[in-house]
Amino acid sequence: MAYAASVTDVRGATFDADVIVVGSGFGGAVAALRLTEAGHRVLVLEKGRRLSDDDLLRARTDPRAYLWGPAAGMRGFFWQRIFRHMAIIGGTGVGGGSIVWAGVLLQPGADFYDAPAMRRLGRDWKQELAPHLEVAAGMLGRATAPHCGAADDHLRAAARSLGAEETYGPVPVAIHFGRPGETVPDPFFGGEGPERTGCRLCGECLLGCPYGAKNQLTRNYLHLAEKYGATIRAEHEVRSVRPLPSGGYAVEAGHPWRRGATTTLRARRVVLAGGVLGTLDLLYRCRDEQETLPGVSRRLGDGVRTNSEALTAVLQPPGDDFSHGPTISSDFHPDARTHTTQNRYMGGWHMRAQLGPMVDDDVPARRARRVLGQLLARPLTQARVIGAKDFLRRLTVLTTMQQHDSSLALDFRRSPWRPWRRALRSRLVDGTRPPSNLPIANAVTQAFADSSGGRPLNLLGESVGGLSVTAHILGGAVMGSSADDGVVDASHEVFGHPGLYVADASVIPANLGVNPSLTITALAERFCTLFPAPEPSGGAGRTTGRTPVTGQPVVPEEIR
């Protein structure tokens, strides 16, 4: 459908869209589709590029096509931000974090629903989210991983050695398995979606899937949103949001790396879905620098959580090849509050320089000294790790997450590197920091290494830097009962600014303890059911409401 440049409503106000959605990750993609289906004219503004399959293939060999750092000429999609107390990894582009996502679709446990921050909202979240979790799983093409390889066998052995074998099993993932390499008409949406190709089991999910197998958002929500009338403008970085005197908002955007004029667009309502860092940065700038959103709660930046995770690894003996399979295919629970997955990381060339000896110590400074001592005492051992032949085929990364409710804050203060500019900076709350060392994670890693004969390793950012490293950042613009304890209400509307919403991981007020993508998607699905109906307007471009599309399950055959 052609996009109408502007429409005048019954009050005479001119809008470029009914709703502007900032960001195209899990929250933004859901909003783009569901609000379009409801009859809104939706415009999505995405800072990153629209990536082709050729772009994703080139990223495997060209760092400039892989890494996102526009100022340095890096115009790929993968980024890492390092703060004083944590390091965060993610993806930028049309599809957001789903580009670099392993596709795991796990539901939150009872501890999430029982968390005080969730209970304070006065809702039965388990019952309320249940139907939306199912819809989200269908849209993302949830299937139980049918592949079981050597890495899965050793994870099971680790579970057995820790007395938790009964919790081991294949994970639900957002991948079209089918027949490897075989392309078929859309199997999920009755022909409304794109063609899909059966998973090649290449282990490259975290680099974006150029083969048509992983169900990243460009193959479901975003594809359908555009098909039904939404407009997605890539390479549009939103720099300002301000209320209009007669209602609605003006959104100013510019190109992320080309200098030049900015574009101002107007909409009745705005949905922020730029991920935790993107949403917080924009809200802080609008509140504290531009003063366009002065009513944003002083709780902005509070309640940031890393999902309390640790990344460890095992380098298998020479000649072993653990690369065959999807990135993540199995998991287990070492104890009642801990969850572990194994990860294949084909293409993750940067991991060579980020791994070092495994040292278990809860005192960060002492742990760092012990690690550095080992590196200095045995430099050849570390050199053999860095220079190992077939490094990625031999590497298994283990992600361990806990129901540990530590949190920190992200403030907006002068940058230590560019003091003329303010930036997000981490701050401890009550002296408690997210864990950089999880003894249970090291125990799982050692048990895996004992089974496989490999070398257990820690991430140097955690062991030397004392950082909590995560791809699962949550919170910062959390839901609350009022502006005194949250930034948005239970319907995701920003306190103090009617018509402005947040629909990404930053609204989640409690630790999930599992991969969060399914929960973020489900919360966005719920948010869209609460969103106001379209208002009357004149002019062309109004879409009519349609029945929301749902996904059809595709049951994979067992693959070994």
C-alpha positions, 0 to 999 in steps of 0.5 A: 500500500502506498504511504500517505505523506500526510493526513489532516484530522477533524481538528485540522491538525496535519500528521505524517502518520497516526503512530510513529514507532522508533525502532524495529526490534521485538517491541517495535516490530510487534507495534508496527504490525498490530497497530497497522492491522488495527487501522492506524497509519504506522511509520517505523523509524530505524537507526540501522540499515536494511540488511540484505542476505548478501550484507549478512554473508559479507559480515562473516569476513568483513568487520566493516560489514559486521560491526556497528560504529558509524563514526568509524566507518563501521556500518554493519549491525553488531555492537558492544557498549562497555560501561563501568559495571557491565558490558552490553552486546546487541544488534542495530538494523531493520529487525533490531536484536533479532539479527544477532539473536539465537532464536531461543523462545523460553517463558519466564518462571514463577519468580518473575511473576512473584517479583515485588515489582510485578506484584506492585502493579496489581495484576495477575501477570501470569494469567494476563501474559499467557495468551500473548506468550502463545501468540508471540510464540506462534508468530516467531515460529517456535519449534523444539530444536530437533538436532542433537550433537556432541555439544548437546551430549556433553551438556547433558553429561554436565547436567548429570554430574551436577545432579540435574539431568532431569532438567536437561532437554532441547530448547524451543527456538525460532527456526524453520528446520524443514529439509536442510537447504530446501526452499518452500513457500511460506509455511507459517502464515498461510502464504502471507509470509516470505519463502523459507529455506530449511536450516543448514545447521551451520551454527551461524545464527548470531551473525544473522541468517542469510539462508532464510531459516532463522525467524528474525523479525524481517520474516514475520512481523516486519514483513507482514507490517509492510505488506499490510501498509506500514512504512519502514524508513531505515537509516533514520536516527531519532534525536528529538520528540516534542509535544505539539500544541494542538496534540500529538508529537513532532519527531526529529530524525537525521541520518546516523552517519551523514551530516545534513538536514534533519527531518521532522515528522508528526504523529498523533502518538509515538511508540519508543522501542529502541531497546534499553540504551536507545530508549533511555538515551532519547528520553534523557536527552529530551527531558534534560537537554532539550527539555521537550519532555519535562514530565518524564519520571525522575525514576528514568534509568532506575531498575536496570538488570543484566539478567544476572548472567555469566558467559563461559566457554570450553575449547575442545581438543584439536580435531573436534568439531562442535559447530554442526547445529543451530547456535543453541539447541539444549539447556538445563537448570543446574539448580532451582534458580539457574538456567544454562544453554550451550552456544555454537558461535560460528563467525564470532572471530572476536572471541579469540581475544576475549577468553582466558583461564577460568578462575572462580572468585567472588571478589572482583579485584582478587579474581582479576589479580589471579587471572592476570597472574596466570596469564603472566605465568603461562603466556604460551598457554594463552597464546595457544588458545588465541591461535588455536586452529579451527578455534570456532569449530572447537568452541562451546560458549555457555550462557548461565542466567540466574533469578538474582535480583540485583540491579543498577542505574543508568544516569545521564552524565558527562562522558569521561572520554568526551566531557563536552557531551553527556552520555549514559553511565552506570551507577551502583544502587545500594552498593550492590552490583550485578554479578560478574562471577557465578560459581555455578556457571564455572561448575557447569563449565568445568563439568562440560570440560571434564566430559569433552576433554576441553579447556574451561575458560572465562570471559576476560571482561568478566574475570579481569574487568569485573563486568557483568556481560549481557545480551539481555539488558532489561529495565530503565523505563520500568512499569510502575503504579505512578511516576514515583515508582516507574516511568510508564504505566501498566499500559506502557504510556509514559507518565506525564506525556499522554500519547507517548509509549514505551514498548521494549525491554526497558519497561520490564521491572524484574529479572527474567532469568531466561532469554527475554525475547519471547517475553518482550514480544508478548508484552508488546502484543499485550500493549497493542491490545490496549492501544487506542483505536484509530481516530477519524481522519480525512484524506487518503491513506487510512487502512481498514482494520483487519483480523490479526494474523497468527502463526501456524506451528511447523513441527520439525523432524528429528535431525542428528 
